[in-house]
Amino acid sequence: MFSRPKPGESEADLLHFQNQFLAARASPAVKIVKKADKRKGEEGSTDAETPPLQDSKDVVMLDDFPDVLPALTPAPPKKSKVKSACVHFEDDDPEERLESHDRHITAVFSKIIERDTSGVAVAMPVPTGDPFPRTFHRSEIQSEVKVGSERKSIFAQKMAARRASEKAAAAPSAAECLEIRSAASDALDPEGSAGKTQLPSVRGDKAGDFLTSRQPCLITGEGLGNQNSEQEAQAIHKENLEKLRSMSEEEILQERERLLSQLDSSLVAFLKSRHGGNKGQSKELKMEQTRPEKCLGSHPVAQPGVGSYLSMQESSLGESVMKEENKNVKMTDDDLPVKPRKEWIHMDNVEFEKLEWMKDLPSSQQKKTKKGMQARFSLKGELIPADADLPTHLGLHHHGEEAERAGYSLQELFHLSRSQVIQQRTLALQVLGHIVQKARAGEFVSSLKGSILRLLLDAGFLFLLRFSLDDSVENVMAASVGALRALLVSLDDEKYLDWTFSWYQGMAAFPFVPNNEEEEEEEEEELNGIQKSQDKKIKDENKPDPDVARYDVVKGLLKTRIQHRLRYILEVVRPVPSVVLDILHILTHIARHSTEACSQLLDCPRLIETIVREFLPTQWDPQVAEPGRLLTSLHGVACATAMKFVRVLASGGRNATARLLNQFEMKSRLSRFIAEDPLDLPLPREEAIKLNTEAFRLWAVAAGYGQACDLYRDLYPVLVRILQSLPKLLSSCCEKSPMIELSVQRAAAVVTLLIQVIQTAGYTAELQAKLSSSEDSEQIPPPPVEWNQVSGLRPFLETSLKKFLQEIPQTETWHTLQPLTTAYVIYLGVYYRACSQQPSVNPIDCLEELERLTSEMLQPLLSQPDVQSMWDLLRPCSALCNPLSCSPAPESVSSIASLSCAGGKPPLSLVGSKSPFPFLTALLFLINSITHIHKGLTSKYSAVLGFQGLKDYLHQSWQAGPPSVTPSSAWILRHEYHLQYFVLALAQRTASTCPDYTQHASLHHCVAMALLSRLLPGSEYLAYEVLLDLAFNPEFLP
């Protein structure tokens, strides 16, 4: 029994064990046999005792296993389904057919074609006496010559020094240099004009280097592929020199401009870089030329213009070289804050270029140059001046380029936003968001050239934010949401849209669709509108996301399914309140885009459910209303911004409103937030008033579609209580309460709701009669509100209106109460127009009420001097007379629709605080309603057309050209066109009753024709009325 080898035994012990085993002739535990070859039958299986050294294959035999595999039952042969379908020819080679279809990477590598090296000279290695190449030691670097001022490794410095020494050994002598210069001069001047012109000194003239060089700077001839490539290149070079000699300086400059205009800019940059790459050779030639100064002397030159042209062409290169040389100043030990010592390990040879980062930053000095400098921003998004000297502890110097300047460029912020460090990504996105917000406010208009927003969007800023939204880190998501809100949403635009909600037709949805979407918008006119929209939708679905976002950012974001990601953040991540508000603002802006955008938001799974459940609950913790309490989470607390988003979403159409009220249970939310007084809601007072106001606005939008009118019966006592408290606003205006503006907006929203309910109730009798007389089941059912239910509120509003009109002489009070007064006047116009159509109302009683209203309220109002001065303000506040008032903002881009209200509108503008347009439009609407019902009162209102301020405004408005159509101008002009239409409608009625009207006919005809040509999409009903009664009215013709 032999023991196994153990650890620690040497090779001699193993040999000793082997000899013992062989001497004992013991049988091995494993037998090595030769396996039978199946191709030769069973002949090879008998030789099982073949010695191992004579066997060609070793097989390990195990017990209980047969030597040969058992025979298997042969399976039926497989039939190929493709073989019969393929057509093969007799001369086809299967191997070639397989090779032609080979797509493996080895097929690419197997077809490598070598470059032709027949014309390349082969340099034999230099023989040395040493058996191996001599080794290089780091200590020898000090004795070598360093070529070039740029940073190089030790190996590169060694190789450069070796090439320099080889070139110095092969340099021609002074006599050869003289012969070369003479030969070049003779080639340039074969007629022997050597005595007429003198060659300038080559020491300072680069043109001389070019004209007298033996070899061309760019052409080498390697691509010719023959033995005479160098001779061909030399011949081309000589022909170029002769061509330049025959041209004047002006011709050379013209030819240069022509070539630069035809060549690609990248090719020109490449040629200049090749020329700059030969600077080392030109420096060596300069050394040779300046060393034997007497060997050059004075030689004939070609045309003087050639030299001046070439020197001008290379001046920029020379300046760049000088700048580069000034940068690379040699460092010493004094420049380092820590002096290296020899006893430190590996510091016996100090490489100063690697320690350059330890130097102190150079002082930032403003460069006196006409060229623009790179913009750098602070961490708050503020533009840092170029000469600002800020301390380094502020964290504004962590960048490589222009290290002495504080701040970060946009390129560096983009690079930082993709960092693997979470804090760096978050900081970069926050800074970019601050920059975008300040850019939209117009803070960089006078300091920067170009548009920052357009530059960022072209660089992919939108999709950078979209990718950052998908980050798993909450801080990165919050920063990207804030930057996206700064890019899309303008809080000033939202403020003015809320301000104009109670104007005439102010609650109509205004789509934020860019007007110049793409050049392919001009489609065939034969297609109808439905087919055009379907074809355009198919095109947008097939386009990539960046192409869609290039002309419409909101549509591009919807194509990336941003609403699903925002829903996930609200529902799962549950961020802090500021991020929630930013997301709601983004969703509101998307909902203002178009009806299609509203549909996509409604179809997003669990988006509306999450917003209604989390931010519009019916119950929440009352502790959030405690003063000074910090709100850590907005989930589970009622939010006015969420109610505003639902209201804007409902403005997308009747279907969207019905889904919100029924599917998402918004009707119960309306009852909850309207029935309770804002002061009793467990919320901060300002937030409670805003929430109540948005609830009334949502109800007004729904009532305009004939929906949610059943709530009117349930909440009638609440409405009466609110209307009774409205006169108290006069005393609040005198006290100048900070909440007075919010209270006026709430009161105006209540009156706007009553206007919509009045309009809906006015059609109840008509719809009821149609439903009872017709057996058609598709008739529209009448709304659940009748005229006798809404007519009883008019005395409350008329009484309040009389009190408010008395405050017109008080300028400050009037400007505060003007939105509510405007809503009152519109209510009266809608009420009397609907009242005249009711079968249950006595027409004589209605006419008597109109006469009383005219004599007691409107005629005294029109005679007031303050009201007459309002007509004089039409021209200063008009957008037609002042096109710059609705011009787009400096940082506006065509792909993001904006109303250009950043920073607020001037007081003397159409939507400014001193604008008379909303009140005068409502007043003209009321006058037209009265004269439409009672034509006998027309003569009492004819004096309106004689106001000098109105005539001056109309005269200048039709003569001035309309401003360019932008989202801002379309929004503003829509309100101005309403006023012009009511003036023309009053003129049309006055022309048939008043004989003195002829003096205004010519003016009103010009205004009617100008208005017809300027009406925008969405005002088709106005175009119909103008064409029907005004544009071609014979009484308007002069």
Buried (B, 14 or more C-beta within 10 A) or exposed (E): EEEEEEEEEEEEEEEEBEEEEEEEEEEEEEEBBBBBEEEEEEEBBEEBEEEEEEBEEEEEEEEEEEEEEEEEEEEEEEEEEEEEEEEEEEEEEEEEEEEEEEEEEEEEEEEEEEEEEEBEEEEEEEEEEEEEEEEEEEEEBEEBEBBBBEEBEBEBBBEBBEEBEEEEEEEEEBEEBBEBBBEBBEBBBEEEEBEEBEBBBBEEBBBBBBBBBEEBBEBEBEEBEEEEBBEEBBEEBBEEBEEBBEBEBEEBBEBEEEEEEEEEEEEEEEEBEEBBEBBBBBEBBBEBBEEEEEBBEEBBBBBEBBBBBBBEBBEEBEEEBEEEEEEBEEBEEEBBEEEEEEEEEEEEEBBBBEBEEEEEEEEBEEEEEEEEEEBBBBBEBBBBBBEBEBEEEEEBBEBEEBBEBBBBBBEBBBBBBEEEEBEBBBBBBBBBBBBBBBBBBBBBEEEBEEBBBBBBBEEBBBBBBBBBBEBEEBBBBBBBBBBBBBBBBBEBBBEBBBBBBBBBBBBEBBBBBBBEBBEEEEEEEEEEEEEBEEEBEEEBEEBEBEEBBBBBBBBBBBBBEBBEBBBBBBBEEBBEBEBBBBBBBBBBBBBBBBBBBBBBBBEBEEBBBBBBBBBBBEEBEEEBBEEEEEEEEBBBBBBBBBBBBBBBBBBBBEEBBBBBBEEBBBBEBBBBBBBBEBEEBBBBBEBBBBBBBBBBBBBBBBBBBBBBBEBBEEBBEBBEEBBEEBEEBBEBBEEEEEEBBBBBBBBBBBBBBBBBBBBBBBBBBEBBEBBEEEEEEEEEEBBBBBBEBBBEBBEBBBEBBEBBBBBBEBEEBBBBBBBBBBBBBBBBBBBBBBBBBBEEBEEEEBBEBBBEBBEEBBBEBBEBEEBBEBBBBBBBBBBBBBBEBBBBBBBBBBBBBBBBBBEEBBEBBBBBBBBBBBBBBBBBBBBBBBBBBBEEBBBBBBEBBEBEBBBBBBBBBBEBEBBEBBBBBBBBBBBBBBBBBBBBBBBBBBBEBBEEBEEBBEBBBBBBBBBBEBBBEBBEEBBEBBEEBBBBBEBBEE
